[in-house]
């Protein structure tokens, strides 16, 4: 049997944020076994922890949707790093957890002060435009919205390991009304080579509030999407919303589905180009147990 833990990520409140399963000692598992276990947990993502290829790193990890493996994801990285740091440190601490992910090496700084713990990852790939510009009419139809709900930014498709379609909305009302609608949804995602759409609007108590739909990946809606939040940097840069220097943004997600999440996005740019993207958040432990591999 192998050990697992569950955590809620991008929150300090149990039963909020984005649930995560972390499976330890996964070295002997095949990809097919990992996929079966991820489908059993049926969370947006499950992360499997193995011995690192390079002993100077903390661990090698693989991340799975219920339906497929993905090269990088934010909430599994943050939650796993916090768990591994807590397993080896007592009291207040600041440490770096280095994870070997399929998309590349991901350093994560984990800090605990008193009863508060947080982690910040550096995106392994600088995000970039990919997949073309979505047609506004099709995008609106796919989200059961009107074309004038889209904006003020232009929609876009960007990649940084995974790829996401970005849908800017004029209001929180439009964000609350949005939902994937067929057959327009399938036409949209097929045209842009994605399975997920990240919607965002100016927030009232944050910089942006977001939602993320990915029903074809087995995730009807995700409460917090760290990778999409990191890749949002490219979408904002393309729309002139990121000046040179350092930009720090607070993002809220999961509000409409009753699992509020908070993510902090730090974007560094020079000469009109991204130079570094970081995502930070907290996590709380929920449970632990052991499972028999399939």
C-alpha positions in Angstrom: 0.0 0.0 0.0 1.1 3.6 -0.6 0.4 6.7 1.4 -1.6 9.7 0.2 -2.6 13.1 1.6 -5.4 15.4 0.6 -5.2 19.2 0.8 -7.2 22.3 -0.1 -4.9 24.6 -2.1 -5.0 28.4 -2.7 -6.9 28.9 0.6 -6.2 29.0 4.3 -9.8 27.7 5.0 -10.5 24.0 5.1 -13.1 22.9 2.5 -12.5 26.0 0.3 -9.9 26.4 -2.5 -9.0 23.6 -4.9 -8.9 20.0 -3.5 -5.7 18.0 -4.3 -4.5 14.4 -3.7 -0.8 13.9 -3.2 0.4 10.3 -3.6 3.8 9.6 -2.1 6.2 6.8 -2.9 4.9 6.5 -6.5 8.1 5.2 -8.0 6.7 1.7 -8.8 3.6 2.9 -10.4 3.1 2.9 -14.2 1.5 5.8 -16.0 -1.7 3.6 -16.4 -1.8 3.0 -12.7 -1.4 6.7 -12.0 -4.2 7.5 -14.4 -6.5 5.0 -12.7 -5.8 6.4 -9.2 -6.4 10.0 -10.5 -9.7 8.8 -11.9 -10.5 7.2 -8.6 -9.9 10.4 -6.6 -11.8 12.3 -9.4 -10.3 15.7 -8.3 -9.2 18.3 -10.8 -5.6 17.0 -10.4 -3.7 14.3 -8.5 0.1 14.6 -8.1 2.4 11.6 -7.8 5.7 12.0 -5.9 8.8 9.9 -6.8 12.6 10.1 -6.1 14.3 12.8 -8.1 16.4 12.0 -11.1 19.0 14.6 -9.8 19.6 14.0 -6.0 20.1 17.7 -5.5 16.4 18.2 -6.3 13.6 17.4 -3.9 11.4 15.1 -5.9 10.2 14.1 -9.4 6.5 14.5 -9.8 3.8 13.6 -12.4 0.4 15.3 -12.5 -2.9 13.9 -13.8 -6.3 15.1 -14.6 -9.0 12.4 -14.2 -8.6 11.9 -18.0 -5.0 12.6 -18.9 -1.5 13.5 -17.8 -0.5 17.2 -17.9 3.1 18.6 -17.9 2.6 21.3 -15.3 -0.1 22.6 -13.0 0.0 25.2 -10.3 -2.2 23.9 -7.5 -0.6 20.5 -7.4 2.8 22.1 -7.3 1.9 24.5 -4.5 0.1 21.8 -2.4 2.8 19.2 -2.9 5.6 21.6 -2.0 3.9 22.7 1.1 3.3 19.1 2.2 6.9 18.0 1.5 8.2 21.1 3.4 6.0 20.4 6.4 7.2 16.8 6.5 10.8 17.9 7.0 10.7 21.2 8.8 9.5 22.2 12.3 8.5 25.7 13.6 9.0 28.8 11.4 11.0 28.2 8.3 11.8 29.3 4.7 13.0 26.7 2.3 13.1 25.9 -1.4 11.4 22.7 -2.8 12.6 21.8 -6.3 10.3 19.6 -8.3 11.1 17.8 -11.5 7.9 18.2 -13.6 7.3 17.0 -17.1 7.4 20.7 -18.3 10.7 21.3 -16.6 12.3 22.1 -13.2 10.0 24.1 -10.9 11.5 25.8 -7.8 9.0 26.5 -5.0 9.8 28.7 -2.0 7.8 27.6 1.0 7.5 29.9 4.1 5.9 29.3 7.5 5.4 32.0 10.1 3.3 31.0 13.1 0.2 29.2 11.8 0.4 30.6 8.3 2.2 28.8 5.5 2.5 29.9 1.8 4.4 28.8 -1.3 5.5 30.6 -4.4 6.5 28.8 -7.6 8.4 30.1 -10.6 6.7 29.0 -13.9 8.9 26.5 -15.7 8.1 28.0 -19.1 7.5 31.6 -19.9 4.0 31.8 -21.4 3.6 32.8 -25.0 0.8 33.3 -27.5 -0.3 30.1 -29.2 -3.4 28.8 -31.0 -4.7 32.0 -32.6 -7.3 34.6 -31.6 -10.8 33.4 -30.8 -13.7 34.7 -32.8 -15.8 36.9 -30.4 -19.1 35.6 -31.7 -18.2 32.0 -31.3 -16.6 32.6 -27.9 -19.7 34.3 -26.7 -22.0 31.5 -28.0 -19.8 28.9 -26.4 -20.1 30.6 -23.0 -23.9 31.4 -23.4 -23.1 35.1 -23.4 -23.6 38.0 -25.8 -20.7 39.3 -27.9 -20.8 42.6 -26.0 -20.1 40.7 -22.8 -16.6 40.0 -24.2 -13.9 42.7 -23.4 -12.3 45.1 -22.8 -9.3 43.0 -23.6 -9.2 41.0 -26.8 -9.5 37.2 -26.2 -6.5 35.1 -26.8 -4.9 31.7 -26.6 -1.6 31.2 -24.7 0.7 28.4 -23.7 3.3 27.8 -21.0 3.3 24.0 -20.6 -0.5 23.6 -20.9 -2.5 25.8 -23.2 -5.6 27.9 -22.3 -8.1 30.0 -24.1 -8.6 33.4 -22.3 -12.0 35.1 -22.3 -12.0 38.7 -20.8 -15.4 39.8 -19.7 -16.7 43.3 -19.0 -18.5 42.5 -15.8 -18.8 40.2 -12.8 -22.4 39.7 -13.8 -21.2 38.2 -17.2 -18.7 36.1 -15.3 -21.5 34.7 -13.1 -23.8 34.0 -16.1 -21.2 32.1 -18.2 -21.4 28.4 -18.8 -20.1 26.1 -21.6 -22.8 25.4 -24.2 -22.7 22.8 -27.0 -22.2 22.5 -29.9 -20.4 25.9 -29.8 -18.1 24.8 -27.0 -16.6 21.9 -28.9 -16.2 24.0 -32.0 -14.3 26.6 -30.0 -11.9 24.3 -28.2 -11.3 22.2 -31.4 -10.4 25.4 -33.4 -7.8 26.5 -30.8 -6.3 23.2 -29.7 -7.3 23.6 -26.1 -9.6 21.8 -23.6 -10.0 24.7 -21.1 -11.2 28.3 -21.1 -10.1 30.8 -18.5 -12.6 33.7 -18.0 -11.7 36.8 -16.1 -13.2 40.2 -15.2 -12.1 43.1 -13.0 -12.7 42.3 -9.4 -14.2 44.3 -6.6 -11.9 43.1 -3.8 -9.1 41.8 -6.0 -7.5 42.7 -9.3 -9.3 40.0 -11.3 -11.9 37.4 -10.5 -11.8 34.3 -12.7 -13.5 31.1 -13.6 -12.0 28.1 -15.5 -14.1 25.6 -17.5 -12.6 22.3 -18.7 -15.5 19.8 -19.1 -13.8 17.8 -21.8 -10.9 17.1 -19.4 -13.3 15.8 -16.8 -13.3 19.2 -14.9 -16.7 21.0 -15.3 -15.3 23.9 -13.4 -12.0 24.4 -11.5 -11.9 26.3 -8.2 -8.3 27.5 -8.7 -6.0 27.1 -11.7 -2.4 28.0 -10.9 -1.0 27.2 -14.4 -3.8 29.3 -16.1 -3.1 32.1 -13.7 0.6 32.0 -14.5 -0.1 32.0 -18.3 -2.6 34.9 -17.8 0.6 37.0 -17.7 0.9 36.5 -21.5 -2.7 37.4 -22.1 -2.3 40.6 -20.0 0.9 41.5 -21.8 -0.7 41.1 -25.2 -3.4 43.5 -24.1 -1.0 46.2 -22.8 -1.8 45.5 -19.2 1.7 44.6 -18.0 4.3 47.4 -18.0 8.0 46.8 -17.7 9.1 46.1 -14.1 7.3 44.1 -11.5 3.5 43.8 -11.5 1.7 42.1 -8.5 -1.9 41.0 -8.9 -4.4 39.3 -6.6 -6.7 36.8 -8.3 -9.9 35.3 -6.9 -11.4 32.1 -8.4 -14.0 29.5 -7.4 -16.3 32.1 -5.9 -19.3 31.2 -8.1 -19.0 27.5 -7.3 -18.7 28.0 -3.5 -15.0 27.2 -3.2 -13.3 30.7 -3.0 -9.6 30.7 -3.8 -6.9 33.3 -3.6 -3.8 33.3 -5.9 -1.1 35.9 -6.1 0.5 36.5 -9.5 3.8 38.3 -9.9 4.9 39.3 -13.4 8.3 40.6 -14.3 8.8 42.2 -17.7 11.5 44.1 -19.5 11.6 45.5 -23.0 7.9 44.6 -23.5 8.6 40.9 -22.9 8.0 38.6 -19.9 11.2 37.7 -18.0 9.7 35.8 -15.0 6.3 34.7 -13.8 5.5 33.5 -10.3 2.3 32.2 -8.6 1.8 32.0 -4.8 -0.8 30.7 -2.4 -1.5 28.7 0.7 -2.8 25.2 1.5 -4.4 23.3 4.3 -4.3 19.6 5.0 -7.6 17.8 5.0 -6.9 14.1 5.3 -4.5 11.2 4.7 -4.6 7.4 4.1 -3.2 4.5 2.3 -4.3 2.9 -1.0 -3.7 -0.4 -2.8 -2.3 0.2 -6.3 -4.6 -1.0 -9.1 
